[in-house]
Amino acid sequence: MTATADETKTKTTSTMQLPAWLTTAGVNELLSLIHRPAQAGPMIEPIAPYTEQALPSIPTSTAEDVADAVATSRKAQKAWAMIPAAHKSKTMLRFHDLLVDRQNEVIDLIQLEMGKSRVNAWQEILQVGNIARHYARKGTSYLETNKVRGVMPGLTKVREVRVAKGVVGIISPWNYPLYLGVGDVIPALIAGNTVVSKADSATALTLLWTKKLFIEAGLPADAWIIVTGAGSVVGNALIDNVDFICFTGSTATGRKVAARAGERLIGASLELGGKNPLIVRADADIEAAAVGAVTGAYANTGQMCIHIERLLVNAAVYDEFKAAFVKAVEDLDVKQSFDYDCEVGTLASADQLATVVRHVDDAVAKGAKVLTGGKRLPEVGPYAYAPTVLEGVTPEMEVYLDETFGPVVSLYRVNSDQDALELANAGNYGLSASVWSKDHTMARVLARKLRSGSVNINDSAAAAAGSIEAGMGGMGDSGLGRRHGAEGIRKYTESQTIATQSLKMPLGVPEGMEIAKFVKVGNLQMKLLKRLGLR
Ligand code: NAD
């Protein structure tokens, strides 16, 4: 087995103190929820980003365990699909209420495993809560049977129905372990599928805690099964067995997932990376744009697929924006705290820190200027990095179009909307973008020209991502398919057409009729339908 990044973390000698509510028995109960009948997979040794101390060791599943998980899930799906939609919805509503009541437990786990600020962890509660209530209330309406006109109007009755795919596999990353780990599970279940999820190796406890909560809410234990282990082993085995794969992660891994899914001819949705631009037009409210850009660039310590990495500012307001933005960045409080007393937490791992340092050092070596930040903050924590603003970034620098996925943003001066558009659309990503302008009409015109799955006007990212009724996903190298809204649940179904032909008028040449006459009648029928406006 080849070691991958998620297997290579080494355990330190000291062990991180767990929150008082999480006893050793509690940890063991969570770990018992991992599907691993063979009990033979290697252990994962996660570490806490705040202290580099050891977190509880996580046992992993083997490829055979994954095949067994999918077989178990397939049996459970038959029963789950028969459960009335109203019952499924009630389970989601109960889950929502339990999640809101017990939020502090999972927020502790997210922070322990991932190192983000508490407010950023709480935002995962908000997002998952909204998704649960949205699909509980609207899920079945997205899947309603569609009556359409048949080949012989009145005589051919046609219904398009939605059929669950069967067993959905979900692979998600560590950066939003609750939102991305669970947000896609909810519509899959509502659509009548069962789910097997591969937990990210760094954040398995968060996902296991959530499974326990789902069981408390009334979900049958086998309707959502969790496996753990390296992507190269357990992720691959999942794709090899399920009926649909929902993947969130890097573009490089997404390509591998797509190729493997393609071999099996199963569907895949791929939510991948981004290099998201924020455009400040000359007429923007500069103070608001600067504050919005700070939120967009540094939320989740920049480890957010839709966070802003490029600021394209009209020359007429460049200096004013730069001064307001840099000041707001310098006012940010970077801290490691299990309390709601800071905005920005730490990076999640040594790997993340290494990428951030590499991008900034490479840019500086090639002539970029650091306006603020550009350094580690060892006094805050081992993986802490100062919110950084670069100026003078050029195409030969790695940070120009490669995703950094950290608290680093580059500032560009542009002379017109057209310049901004060209720079925003440079590169192959197309996930999320932002436009700041007092002229909403012009901003929407610009938005339509941006190659981006979402565009936020006078907001950096949350307006689109938080609007659960609207689809969210990427163009180009940022992915395929959408989460949220109608597409976020329909992707988990097959569309099946059921056409019922009246016995009085079967299709095809009637017995005893000459074929030439049949064609003549057919031509007449075409003319008639055209005249009646039925075709
Ligand atoms: P990653 O691709 O390295 O890993 C994501 C998941 O895939 C992990 O659970 C990993 O174990 C698994 N995996 C690894 N190799 C695999 C393989 N060969 N087959 C199947 N699964 C495999 O990504 P990451 O570094 O953990 O996450 C950060 C990336 O995710 C960034 O690029 C970010 O932009 C992207 N992301 C995208 C979205 C979105 O909605 N578009 C959301 C969050 C993160």
Residues whose N, C-alpha, C, O or C-beta is under 5 A from the ligand:
A	BS01	NAD	D6 I171 S172 P173 W174 K198 A199 D200 G229 A230 G231 S232 G235 N236 T248 G249 S250 T251 T253 K256 E271 L272 G273 G274 C305 S478
